[in-house]
Amino acid sequence: MSEGRLTGKMALISGGASGIGAATARRFAAEGAVVLLGDIQEQKAAALAAELGSSVHAFRLDVTQIEDWQRVFEQASELGQLTTVVNSAGVSIPGSIEDIDLDAFHHTLGINLDGVFLGCKFGLAALRNVKGAAIVNVASVLGVQAGASFASYSASKGGVRLLSQSVALHCAEQGYDIRVNCVLPGPIHTEMVETYIEEGAKMGQSREEVLQGFASVTPVGRLGRPEEAANAIVFLASDEASFTSGADLAVDGAMLA
């Protein structure tokens, strides 16, 4: 059996129980990595780990809680040498600046931006003596081109992009062999989109109308698939991206072209 692209890697994936995180876990396992699923959805993470086999482990992780990050990294150290951190946990709650209140704004930033901050901070502590380490953060095209109805989401994902670049520069200055990059998904058909379909139904929209609305914003005219975002994360985590750091990799059907 030939080696996979991630053989010898051990990766912690936050938000690994669903969406892009789950697709990434599947791809990482298929490419030979040991995978640690960190998610607040404990049962869902455990079920996925059981499905993918003995090289995949599930842990409870609330990305807004320092204690959870500390515990998960301690547990990871008992399994071997961590080489990779993928910060994939996120939420998308629509609302313009007039629609959302400060609590809702803080909720989105707490998961999408604070969670990535903590993943990077504790990730550096675990990875700074590792050769060929990588951190991959999941941002969004809405962190580059804001949406009027996504004030908190756009703010959080724009923060993820610049935080990632700052961490990449810091690692380079310190001589850490840690690459830090971002994936920028466009509309990806995950469970998150399904919540919008439910909301659309409340306003009289059919499932097809909501899906077409998402697809219409991409020049290629369709939603992306979770595995397409996962493929980009595999590349950035692999040694094939050994000279890539501080970069944005769009998986967006040409939205940012």
C-alpha positions in Angstrom: 0.0 0.0 0.0 1.4 3.4 -1.0 1.9 6.2 1.5 -0.6 9.0 1.5 0.2 12.7 1.2 -0.2 13.1 5.0 1.5 9.9 6.2 3.4 10.7 9.4 1.2 13.7 10.2 -1.1 14.1 13.3 -3.7 16.7 12.9 -6.2 18.4 15.3 -9.3 19.6 13.5 -11.6 22.0 15.4 -15.2 21.8 14.2 -14.3 18.3 13.0 -17.8 16.7 13.4 -19.6 18.4 10.5 -19.3 20.5 7.4 -15.8 21.3 6.0 -14.2 20.0 9.2 -15.7 16.5 8.8 -14.8 16.4 5.1 -11.3 17.4 6.1 -11.2 14.6 8.6 -12.2 12.1 6.0 -9.6 13.3 3.5 -6.8 13.5 6.2 -7.6 9.9 7.3 -7.6 8.7 3.7 -4.2 10.4 3.2 -2.6 8.6 6.1 -2.8 11.1 9.0 -3.7 10.5 12.6 -6.7 12.7 13.1 -8.1 14.3 16.3 -11.6 15.6 16.0 -12.3 18.5 18.4 -16.0 19.5 18.5 -18.7 20.6 20.9 -20.9 18.1 19.2 -19.5 15.2 21.1 -21.7 12.4 19.9 -21.4 13.4 16.3 -17.6 13.6 16.6 -17.5 10.2 18.3 -19.6 8.6 15.5 -17.4 10.0 12.8 -14.3 8.8 14.6 -15.8 5.3 14.9 -16.7 5.3 11.2 -13.2 6.4 10.1 -11.2 3.9 12.2 -8.6 3.6 14.8 -6.4 6.4 13.6 -9.2 8.9 14.3 -10.0 10.1 17.8 -12.8 12.4 19.1 -12.6 15.0 21.9 -15.0 17.6 23.3 -13.8 21.1 22.3 -15.6 24.3 22.8 -13.3 26.6 20.9 -14.2 29.6 23.0 -12.9 28.0 26.2 -9.2 28.2 27.1 -9.6 25.2 29.4 -10.9 23.0 26.6 -8.0 23.9 24.3 -5.5 23.1 27.1 -7.1 19.8 27.8 -7.2 18.7 24.1 -3.6 19.6 23.5 -2.6 17.6 26.6 -4.6 14.7 25.3 -3.0 15.0 21.9 0.5 14.9 23.4 -0.4 11.5 24.9 -1.1 10.1 21.4 2.0 11.3 19.7 3.5 14.4 18.1 1.0 16.8 16.8 2.1 18.3 13.4 -0.9 20.1 12.1 -3.8 22.3 13.4 -6.9 23.0 11.3 -9.1 25.7 12.8 -12.4 24.9 11.1 -15.1 25.6 13.7 -17.4 28.4 12.8 -20.9 29.8 12.7 -22.8 31.9 10.2 -25.7 34.0 11.5 -27.0 36.6 9.1 -27.7 40.1 10.1 -26.9 43.6 9.0 -25.4 46.2 11.3 -29.0 47.3 12.1 -30.3 43.8 12.6 -27.8 42.4 15.1 -27.1 43.4 18.7 -23.8 43.3 20.5 -24.4 40.0 22.1 -25.0 38.3 18.7 -21.9 40.1 17.3 -19.8 38.8 20.2 -21.2 35.3 19.8 -20.0 35.1 16.2 -16.6 36.6 16.9 -16.2 34.4 19.9 -16.4 31.2 17.8 -15.1 32.4 14.5 -12.2 34.6 15.6 -11.5 34.0 19.3 -11.6 30.3 18.5 -8.9 30.6 15.8 -6.8 32.9 18.0 -6.8 30.2 20.7 -6.1 27.4 18.2 -3.2 29.4 16.8 -1.8 30.4 20.2 -1.9 26.9 21.7 -1.0 25.4 18.4 2.3 27.3 18.3 3.2 26.1 21.7 2.7 22.5 20.6 4.3 22.9 17.1 7.2 25.3 17.5 9.8 22.5 17.7 8.2 20.3 15.0 9.7 20.2 11.5 7.3 20.8 8.7 4.3 21.9 10.9 1.3 23.6 9.6 -1.7 25.6 10.8 -4.6 26.0 8.3 -7.4 28.4 9.2 -10.8 28.4 7.5 -11.8 32.0 6.7 -14.3 32.9 3.9 -14.6 35.0 0.7 -16.8 37.2 2.9 -13.7 38.1 4.8 -12.4 39.7 1.6 -15.6 41.0 0.1 -18.1 41.9 2.9 -21.8 41.1 2.7 -24.3 43.7 3.8 -26.3 41.1 5.6 -23.3 39.4 7.2 -21.8 42.1 9.4 -20.5 39.9 12.2 -19.5 37.0 9.9 -17.6 39.3 7.6 -15.9 41.0 10.5 -14.9 37.7 12.0 -13.6 36.1 8.8 -11.7 39.3 7.8 -10.0 39.0 11.3 -9.1 35.4 10.7 -7.3 36.3 7.5 -5.1 39.1 9.0 -4.6 37.1 12.2 -3.3 34.2 10.1 -0.9 36.5 8.2 0.4 37.9 11.5 1.0 34.5 12.9 2.7 33.4 9.7 5.1 36.4 9.9 5.7 35.7 13.6 6.7 32.1 13.0 9.0 33.2 10.2 10.7 35.8 12.4 11.1 33.3 15.3 12.5 30.7 13.0 9.6 28.2 13.7 9.1 25.7 10.9 5.4 26.4 11.0 3.5 27.4 8.0 0.2 29.3 8.5 -2.3 29.7 5.8 -6.0 30.4 5.1 -8.6 28.7 3.0 -11.4 31.0 1.7 -14.5 29.0 0.9 -17.3 30.5 -1.1 -20.8 29.0 -0.7 -20.2 25.3 0.3 -23.2 22.9 0.6 -22.8 22.0 4.3 -25.2 21.8 7.3 -24.8 25.5 7.5 -26.6 26.0 4.2 -29.3 23.6 5.4 -30.1 26.1 8.2 -30.6 28.8 5.6 -32.9 26.5 3.7 -35.0 26.1 6.8 -35.1 29.9 7.3 -36.0 30.4 3.7 -38.9 28.0 4.1 -40.3 30.2 6.9 -40.4 33.0 4.4 -42.1 31.0 1.7 -39.0 30.0 -0.3 -38.5 26.6 -1.7 -35.4 24.5 -1.1 -34.5 24.9 -4.8 -34.9 28.7 -4.6 -32.5 29.0 -1.6 -29.9 26.7 -3.2 -30.2 28.7 -6.5 -29.7 31.9 -4.5 -26.4 30.6 -3.2 -25.3 29.2 -6.5 -26.1 32.4 -8.4 -23.4 34.4 -6.5 -20.6 32.2 -7.9 -19.5 32.8 -11.5 -19.4 29.0 -12.1 -23.1 28.8 -11.1 -23.1 26.2 -8.4 -22.3 25.6 -4.7 -19.1 24.0 -3.7 -18.8 20.6 -2.1 -17.2 20.2 1.4 -14.6 17.8 -0.1 -13.5 20.6 -2.5 -12.6 22.8 0.5 -11.0 19.8 2.2 -8.8 19.2 -0.8 -7.3 22.6 -0.4 -6.7 22.1 3.3 -5.0 18.8 2.5 -2.6 20.6 0.1 -1.8 23.4 2.7 -1.2 20.8 5.4 1.0 18.6 3.2 4.7 19.0 2.5 3.7 20.0 -1.1 3.1 23.4 0.3 6.5 23.7 2.0 7.1 27.2 0.7 3.6 28.5 1.2 2.9 30.6 4.3 0.7 33.6 5.0 -1.4 32.8 1.9 -5.1 32.8 1.1 -6.3 29.9 -1.0 -9.8 30.6 -2.4 -12.2 27.7 -3.1 -15.0 29.9 -4.4 -16.0 29.2 -8.0 -14.1 32.4 -9.1 -16.0 34.8 -6.8 -12.8 36.7 -6.0 -11.5 36.7 -9.6 
